[in-house]
């Protein structure tokens, strides 16, 4: 029992701390501290299990079939790291993959049989609410906890504790969807979760991340459709009206919508894709060169510039791109990045994971909040993840990835049998 409590405490500490940890004066103030915290959590969880074995209180972890696909994904990472174009970079990504799998297994263990329902949902959502409030305060220029850079546009300094507006938008979209699922599943605490969802949506709007908003709307539509198709249609109509009303008074959203219409009409697809067409093409060329094994986990950025030149040679308009001098470290599309770094088999494993997770929502659940939460969130989370990955990189961003992994683990542990 004490061992279970220790593992639960570590899981909750990671869910609360990783999204909030920042080293303001470090070269990489946001991403690196979170990645190191994840690895530390993985080590501590293994240590807790080892101590339990030594003292004879070995935790009883059942060999759940849901662990098969995540284990295959990690195994394929090892294979592609072995054949990587930059082994040193790829093996560090494998370490992150191992830590992620450890946290996933530990979260499933803590949630087994519906245990710790409220803390496992409320703690990560509390961290998200804090980030949402800070992001709103930053956008309103009320509080800038990390100071102000006079040469940097104000919006790009509104990072909360996550890292940049796009990442905070992706993170809050996942949290908002989980909060809606919790409010629907747990009737006794519906008001609390609904209030948290309002704060999360405010932070998401403040981030001005269009892809995250679209992904949340898609996921929420599926969630409400699982409850009632008529209700889902009403919510979709209301959301469309609210979104249209928001675009008009909020200048950045209004200007972006007008610009997108102009770019679409004139065929300026690079601007329409926010200057990301070059990394998209580069990732496609990498996949064509190494379709089976890819360039290796995390090796897209290392290979980018060589492929960028090839992309510009093939498509002349890219030579005039504003981002021509930028060395993209990520594709900004996880579908293309998985294909480029892990080949077609790696991408198929990802799709298999999504299908397996989404299938949980097709099962009939009883009235217990954990079961209802799992069936209500699984498929909507898959839809949000899929859409979000079209123009963002949630798998590469520690805070976003771990929030998805946390709630995916809860869905797997609480799924109806």
VENZI-V642116 format. One record per helix or strand of 3 or more residues. SS is the DSSP state (~ for helix, > for strand). FROM is the first residue (numbers start at 0). TO is the last residue. If there is no record, write none. Layout:
ss:SS from:FROM to:TO
ss:SS from:FROM to:TO
This chain:
ss:~ from:1 to:16
ss:~ from:30 to:53
ss:~ from:66 to:81
ss:~ from:86 to:113
ss:~ from:116 to:138
ss:~ from:153 to:156
ss:~ from:164 to:184
ss:~ from:186 to:206
ss:~ from:209 to:226
ss:~ from:228 to:248
ss:~ from:250 to:265
ss:~ from:268 to:271
ss:~ from:276 to:288
ss:~ from:299 to:313
ss:~ from:315 to:319
ss:~ from:321 to:324
ss:~ from:333 to:361
ss:~ from:368 to:387
ss:~ from:397 to:412
